Amino acid sequence: MLPIVSRLFSRSGRIDRRQKSPGSRRKPLRFESLEDRQLLAFGAAGIVIIDMLPNASDRIESLVVQPDGKIVAAGGGGVVRYNVDGSLDSSFNNTGTVPVPFSLTDVALQADGKILVGGQQNADMMLRRYNVNGSLDSTFSGDGLVLTDFKNGSRDEVATIALQPPDPLSGEQKIVVAGFHDTGFGGVPTWSVLRYHANGTLDNSFDRDGKLTTTFGKGNSKAVANSVLVQPDGRILVVGSAIVNNGFFDFAMARYLADGALDSSFGRSGKVTTDFNARSDQAFDVALRPDGKIVVAGKADSLIGLGQGSLARYNANGSLDSGFGQGGKVEVTHPPTFGNYNQFTGISLSADGRITVGGGWWSPVVTRLLSSGSLDMSFDGDGTRVFEFGPEQSDPHHRGLAVQSDGKILV
């Protein structure tokens, strides 16, 4: 399978096709506003496909858009940087690509333009940092690579990366990562959060040794962190999934103070869990509104076990926001052509409060909702856009989502 980037239209839900002439109405896989008709072409009919590692499966897991509009993607296969039109950026490692024979799960862009990626290498948590030109950054642990064995002999993985704002005095931009560690095959995955200095060393001012674990259920129950963000006040919000009481995963959140202590003003002793249907629920991504409310995207299984794209919105104190959906929760049921299964793995908020989520299962899907939680019917007519890459593409649901400054959506 090859990594695919598509670009779609924000308000219309149409695909960003190659422009025929100024004012052309023909578009395909990038969402744009109906008012904005003049587009640069993006790939072939809005889709870009490249082969990173010959004879191997490639997959994009995460996307970020640079201030200059260039697109950085990371996943199974390595790191890629695209120009605004979807062509490979030859100023990045001469080819636009940096092959990496290990699993990459997230990418973040530092204030200085350096690119940080995370994942797993040799069963350890892995971070790599690249200079703007695609070379490994030797100021990061001496060779651009940091491996962390969370607990001796454990299997560890970085799932998500967030960067703190640069320190106003030193200029240092600390790195927060979250994921899981376990004791190997058949072990119990454990919610894990770490913070590093900009040079790649663990920050001992964070929970004394730079790393911590959090439990949600009784005993050593399963918990996995999937997304992290740093709030403007410096508090660290982590979301994921945890088994609490009934044997099924629930949405889980934990908020930490800057020193790693759980924030007692949030939820119950710094932790929040949310159940949808007394079945398995998984939270994959999180976004913060300007008013401090928290929007979480993921999946909730129905009573018959079919996954539905789901969201929950919380007040700043961790309580569910009753002004969103039903009691703070929304489940989006898609038509049978989806195989009755869907999940939301990426989320972005617009200035007017609309929520864009992406994911899918049998087919990739982008959905947009109003601030109230109802579907935005101005988006492709019913609030949802489904697209196909062709019969040769297997497992086509997407994991990376980013919204450009002009409102166009990248998946």
Beta strands, then each sheet from edge to edge (+ up, - down):
strand 1: 4-8
strand 2: 47-49
strand 3: 59-65
strand 4: 71-76
strand 5: 78-82
strand 6: 97-99
strand 7: 103-109
strand 8: 115-121
strand 9: 124-130
strand 10: 145-148
strand 11: 155-163
strand 12: 175-182
strand 13: 190-196
strand 14: 211-214
strand 15: 223-230
strand 16: 236-243
strand 17: 249-256
strand 18: 271-274
strand 19: 281-288
strand 20: 294-301
strand 21: 307-314
strand 22: 329-332
strand 23: 344-349
strand 24: 355-360
strand 25: 364-369
strand 26: 384-386
strand 27: 402-403
strand 28: 409-410
sheet 1: 2+ 1- 28+ 27-
sheet 2: 3+ 4- 5+ 6-
sheet 3: 7+ 8- 9+ 10-
sheet 4: 11+ 12- 13+ 14-
sheet 5: 15+ 16- 17+ 18-
sheet 6: 19+ 20- 21+ 22-
sheet 7: 23+ 24- 25+ 26-
end
